[in-house]
Amino acid sequence: MTYYDLLKQYVSVGKLLSEYQFDKIKNDGQLLNSYFYARNKTLGYYSLKEYEVDFIEANPKYFSRFDQNNLIYFIEYSSNPDEIAKMIINAKGDKLDSNNIKTLLSYSKNPYEIAKMIINAKGDKLDSNDIEYLMKYSKNQIEIAKMIIKAKEDKLNYNDIRRLLFYSKNPDEIDKMIINAKGDNLDSYDIGYLLTYSQNPDELAKMIIKAKGDKLDSRNIEYLLSFSKNPDEIARLIGMDKVNKYLYEFDLYYMDNLLRYSQNPDEIAKMIIKAKGNELNSKDIEYLIKNSYDKEKTKNILIQAGIAPNKIPDWLI
């Protein structure tokens, strides 16, 4: 057995090589890959040696052999963590996971620049956990959000949207970018989160109605009306024919808001009763009468629609 064969055997069992032994394998890329793969698993017992660190920093492609827990050795003890971060990003590319991203950003002296590199490296493969850390650690959230939205475009899902808005100090700037990026591909979950975090849900609803156009479905309309402080105007913008068409599908738990804020809740109640008829349940009946100006009139409309009088409790009137 030659000395080199012996070194190969050492590498195969994960043995830490001395600086002299390490020098002997430095030009064998395949053996180095195996060596660093093994070192990644044994770092809990044998810390990285200075000669190993120097070599990896000079040959950053080998950062890809180390997982999240061990990348921190390079970042934490470096006098220039951002330079190391750039090497790691280039080495791992779109294989960076959210824990990698958290480590890189938390030790960075310039997280905005590192965040931009991460977004460019992962592109539309950014997931919601990645987005959470990018938003948390960046001081320039609007620019970072703009880059994330551009990278993912219509692949943004509701979890991505929730993280973008929840961790933003100015969600009303970001939600407009999301609507422009997704357009008529916005689904009900997207719309729900956009309206939840908005300071001005009615203005946002108008943008959503314009973006979705004829593709507004019953669930979209339900969310738009249930978050509105001016549901009469939002209903008119959607089109009363379309609202009336879908009323029978609405969950009146969400429509409580529509009835509460409407300037004409009795007319809305009449439309709902006509649409849902004897499918109205006890909770529906409670919402309809509770929010009515003329409770006795609403009770009579319910009875005319086929609701038995004994299903309408006297305490509601």
C-alpha positions as CSV (number, residue, x, y, z in Angstrom):
1,M,0.0,0.0,0.0
2,T,1.4,3.4,-1.0
3,Y,1.3,6.4,1.4
4,Y,-1.4,8.0,-0.9
5,D,-3.5,4.8,-0.6
6,L,-3.2,5.1,3.2
7,L,-4.5,8.7,3.0
8,K,-7.4,7.6,0.9
9,Q,-8.2,5.1,3.6
10,Y,-8.0,7.8,6.2
11,V,-10.4,9.9,4.2
12,S,-12.9,7.1,3.8
13,V,-13.2,6.7,7.6
14,G,-13.5,10.4,8.3
15,K,-10.0,10.8,9.9
16,L,-8.7,14.3,10.5
17,L,-5.6,14.8,8.3
18,S,-2.6,16.8,9.5
19,E,-1.5,19.8,7.5
20,Y,1.3,17.7,5.9
21,Q,-1.2,15.0,5.0
22,F,-3.8,17.5,3.8
23,D,-1.2,19.1,1.4
24,K,-0.8,15.7,-0.2
25,I,-4.4,15.5,-1.4
26,K,-5.0,19.2,-2.3
27,N,-4.9,18.5,-6.0
28,D,-7.3,15.6,-6.0
29,G,-10.7,17.2,-6.3
30,Q,-12.6,13.9,-6.0
31,L,-10.8,13.0,-2.8
32,L,-11.2,16.5,-1.4
33,N,-14.9,16.3,-1.9
34,S,-15.0,13.0,0.0
35,Y,-12.8,14.5,2.7
36,F,-14.9,17.6,3.3
37,Y,-18.1,15.6,3.2
38,A,-16.6,13.5,6.0
39,R,-15.3,16.5,7.9
40,N,-18.8,18.0,7.8
41,K,-20.0,15.0,9.8
42,T,-17.2,15.0,12.3
43,L,-16.9,18.8,13.1
44,G,-18.6,18.2,16.4
45,Y,-15.5,16.3,17.5
46,Y,-12.7,17.9,15.4
47,S,-13.0,21.6,14.8
48,L,-11.8,23.0,11.4
49,K,-8.1,23.6,11.3
50,E,-6.6,26.9,10.1
51,Y,-5.1,25.2,7.1
52,E,-8.5,23.7,6.1
53,V,-10.2,27.1,6.5
54,D,-7.6,28.9,4.4
55,F,-7.9,26.3,1.7
56,I,-11.7,26.4,1.6
57,E,-11.8,30.2,1.5
58,A,-9.4,30.1,-1.4
59,N,-11.5,27.4,-3.1
60,P,-15.1,28.4,-2.2
61,K,-16.7,25.7,-4.2
62,Y,-16.1,23.4,-1.2
63,F,-18.5,25.4,1.0
64,S,-21.2,23.4,-0.7
65,R,-20.0,20.3,1.2
66,F,-21.0,21.8,4.6
67,D,-24.4,22.1,6.1
68,Q,-26.0,24.9,8.1
69,N,-24.6,24.0,11.5
70,N,-21.1,24.0,10.2
71,L,-21.2,27.0,7.9
72,I,-21.5,29.0,11.1
73,Y,-17.8,28.1,11.9
74,F,-16.7,30.0,8.8
75,I,-19.0,33.0,9.4
76,E,-18.7,33.4,13.2
77,Y,-15.0,33.5,13.4
78,S,-14.3,35.5,10.2
79,S,-13.1,39.1,10.4
80,N,-15.0,39.6,7.1
81,P,-18.2,37.6,7.4
82,D,-19.8,39.2,4.3
83,E,-16.9,38.1,2.0
84,I,-17.4,34.5,3.4
85,A,-21.2,34.9,2.9
86,K,-20.7,35.8,-0.8
87,M,-18.5,32.7,-1.3
88,I,-21.1,30.5,0.4
89,I,-23.9,31.9,-1.7
90,N,-21.9,31.4,-4.9
91,A,-21.0,27.9,-3.9
92,K,-24.5,26.7,-2.8
93,G,-26.6,28.8,-5.2
94,D,-30.3,27.8,-5.2
95,K,-29.5,25.0,-2.7
96,L,-29.3,27.6,0.1
97,D,-32.0,26.7,2.6
98,S,-33.7,29.0,5.1
99,N,-31.3,28.1,7.9
100,N,-28.3,29.0,5.7
101,I,-30.0,32.3,4.9
102,K,-30.7,33.1,8.6
103,T,-27.1,32.5,9.5
104,L,-25.7,34.5,6.6
105,L,-28.0,37.5,7.3
106,S,-27.7,37.4,11.1
107,Y,-23.9,37.7,11.0
108,S,-23.7,40.1,8.1
109,K,-22.5,43.7,8.5
110,N,-24.5,44.7,5.4
111,P,-27.6,42.4,5.3
112,Y,-29.2,44.3,2.4
113,E,-26.3,43.4,0.0
114,I,-26.3,39.8,1.2
115,A,-30.1,39.6,0.8
116,K,-29.8,40.8,-2.8
117,M,-27.3,38.1,-3.6
118,I,-29.5,35.4,-2.0
119,I,-32.5,36.5,-4.0
120,N,-30.5,36.5,-7.2
121,A,-29.1,33.0,-6.4
122,K,-32.4,31.4,-5.5
123,G,-34.8,33.2,-7.8
124,D,-38.3,31.7,-8.0
125,K,-37.1,28.9,-5.7
126,L,-37.3,31.2,-2.6
127,D,-39.8,29.7,-0.2
128,S,-41.9,31.4,2.5
129,N,-39.3,30.7,5.3
130,D,-36.5,32.2,3.1
131,I,-38.8,35.3,2.6
132,E,-39.4,35.6,6.4
133,Y,-35.6,35.9,7.1
134,L,-35.0,38.2,4.2
135,M,-37.7,40.6,5.5
136,K,-36.7,40.3,9.1
137,Y,-33.0,41.1,8.7
138,S,-33.2,43.7,6.0
139,K,-33.5,47.4,6.8
140,N,-34.6,48.2,3.2
141,Q,-37.8,46.1,3.2
142,I,-39.5,47.7,0.3
143,E,-36.6,47.1,-2.1
144,I,-36.1,43.6,-0.8
145,A,-39.9,42.9,-1.2
146,K,-39.7,44.3,-4.7
147,M,-36.9,42.0,-5.6
148,I,-38.6,38.9,-4.1
149,I,-41.9,39.7,-5.9
150,K,-40.0,40.2,-9.2
151,A,-38.1,36.9,-8.7
152,K,-41.2,34.9,-8.0
153,E,-43.9,36.8,-10.0
154,D,-47.1,34.7,-10.3
155,K,-45.4,31.9,-8.4
156,L,-46.0,33.8,-5.1
157,N,-48.3,31.8,-3.0
158,Y,-50.4,32.9,0.0
159,N,-47.7,31.8,2.5
160,D,-45.1,34.0,0.7
161,I,-47.6,36.9,0.7
162,R,-48.3,36.4,4.4
163,R,-44.6,36.6,5.3
164,L,-44.0,39.6,3.0
165,L,-46.8,41.5,4.7
166,F,-46.5,40.3,8.3
167,Y,-42.8,41.2,8.6
168,S,-43.2,44.5,6.7
169,K,-43.3,47.9,8.5
170,N,-45.3,49.2,5.5
171,P,-47.5,46.5,4.1
172,D,-49.6,49.0,2.1
173,E,-46.6,49.6,-0.2
174,I,-46.0,45.9,-0.7
175,D,-49.5,44.8,-1.3
176,K,-49.8,47.0,-4.4
177,M,-46.7,45.3,-5.9
178,I,-48.2,41.9,-5.2
179,I,-51.4,42.8,-6.9
180,N,-49.5,44.1,-9.9
181,A,-47.3,41.0,-10.1
182,K,-50.1,38.4,-9.7
183,G,-52.9,40.2,-11.5
184,D,-55.9,38.0,-12.2
185,N,-54.0,35.0,-10.8
186,L,-54.7,36.2,-7.2
187,D,-56.6,33.5,-5.4
188,S,-58.9,33.8,-2.4
189,Y,-56.1,33.1,0.1
190,D,-54.0,35.8,-1.4
191,I,-56.9,38.2,-1.3
192,G,-57.6,37.3,2.4
193,Y,-54.1,38.0,3.5
194,L,-53.8,41.2,1.4
195,L,-57.0,42.6,3.0
196,T,-56.1,41.3,6.5
197,Y,-52.8,43.4,6.7
198,S,-54.0,46.4,4.8
199,Q,-54.7,49.7,6.6
200,N,-57.1,50.7,3.8
201,P,-58.9,47.5,2.7
202,D,-61.5,49.3,0.5
203,E,-58.8,51.0,-1.6
204,L,-57.1,47.7,-1.9
205,A,-60.3,46.0,-2.8
206,K,-60.8,48.4,-5.7
207,M,-57.3,47.4,-7.1
208,I,-58.1,43.7,-6.7
209,I,-61.5,44.1,-8.5
210,K,-59.7,45.8,-11.4
211,A,-56.9,43.2,-11.5
212,K,-59.2,40.2,-11.4
213,G,-61.9,41.6,-13.7
214,D,-64.3,38.9,-14.9
215,K,-62.3,36.2,-13.0
216,L,-63.8,37.2,-9.6
217,D,-65.4,34.2,-8.1
218,S,-67.8,33.8,-5.2
219,R,-65.0,33.3,-2.6
220,N,-63.1,36.3,-3.9
221,I,-66.3,38.4,-3.6
222,E,-67.0,37.1,-0.1
223,Y,-63.6,38.2,1.1
224,L,-63.8,41.6,-0.6
225,L,-67.2,42.4,1.0
226,S,-66.5,40.9,4.4
227,F,-63.3,43.1,5.0
228,S,-64.9,46.3,3.6
229,K,-66.0,49.3,5.6
230,N,-68.0,50.5,2.7
231,P,-69.5,47.3,1.3
232,D,-72.2,49.1,-0.7
233,E,-69.6,50.8,-2.9
234,I,-67.5,47.6,-3.2
235,A,-70.6,45.6,-4.2
236,R,-71.5,48.2,-6.9
237,L,-67.9,48.0,-8.3
238,I,-68.2,44.2,-8.4
239,G,-71.6,44.5,-10.0
240,M,-74.8,43.8,-8.1
241,D,-75.9,41.1,-10.6
242,K,-72.7,39.2,-9.8
243,V,-73.0,39.7,-6.1
244,N,-76.6,38.5,-6.2
245,K,-75.6,35.5,-8.3
246,Y,-73.2,34.3,-5.7
247,L,-75.1,35.2,-2.5
248,Y,-76.4,31.7,-2.0
249,E,-72.7,30.5,-1.7
250,F,-71.7,33.0,1.0
251,D,-71.0,32.0,4.5
252,L,-73.0,34.5,6.6
253,Y,-70.3,34.5,9.2
254,Y,-68.2,36.5,6.8
255,M,-71.2,38.5,5.6
256,D,-71.8,39.8,9.1
257,N,-69.4,42.6,8.2
258,L,-71.4,43.4,5.0
259,L,-74.6,43.7,6.9
260,R,-73.1,45.7,9.7
261,Y,-71.5,48.4,7.5
262,S,-74.0,48.5,4.7
263,Q,-76.1,51.8,4.5
264,N,-79.0,49.6,3.6
265,P,-78.8,46.3,5.4
266,D,-82.5,45.5,5.0
267,E,-82.1,45.4,1.2
268,I,-78.9,43.3,1.5
269,A,-80.8,41.0,3.9
270,K,-83.7,40.7,1.4
271,M,-81.2,39.7,-1.3
272,I,-79.6,37.1,0.9
273,I,-82.9,35.6,2.0
274,K,-84.0,35.3,-1.6
275,A,-80.8,33.7,-2.6
276,K,-80.5,31.2,0.3
277,G,-84.1,30.6,1.0
278,N,-84.9,27.7,3.4
279,E,-81.2,26.8,3.5
280,L,-80.6,29.5,6.0
281,N,-79.5,28.1,9.4
282,S,-80.0,29.5,12.9
283,K,-76.8,31.5,12.8
284,D,-77.7,33.0,9.4
285,I,-81.0,34.1,10.8
286,E,-79.4,35.7,13.8
287,Y,-76.9,37.7,11.7
288,L,-79.7,38.9,9.3
289,I,-82.0,40.1,12.1
290,K,-79.3,41.5,14.4
291,N,-78.0,43.8,11.7
292,S,-81.5,44.9,10.4
293,Y,-83.0,48.3,10.8
294,D,-86.5,46.9,10.6
295,K,-86.3,43.6,12.4
296,E,-90.0,42.8,12.2
297,K,-89.9,43.4,8.4
298,T,-86.9,41.1,8.1
299,K,-88.7,38.4,10.2
300,N,-91.7,38.6,7.8
301,I,-89.4,38.3,4.7
302,L,-87.8,35.2,6.3
303,I,-91.2,33.6,6.9
304,Q,-92.3,34.4,3.3
305,A,-89.1,32.6,2.2
306,G,-90.2,29.4,4.0
307,I,-88.5,29.8,7.4
308,A,-90.8,28.4,10.1
309,P,-91.7,31.2,12.7
310,N,-90.5,28.9,15.6
311,K,-87.0,29.1,14.1
312,I,-86.9,32.8,14.7
313,P,-86.3,33.4,18.4
314,D,-88.3,36.2,20.0
315,W,-85.2,37.7,21.7
316,L,-83.9,38.6,18.2
317,I,-86.8,40.9,17.5
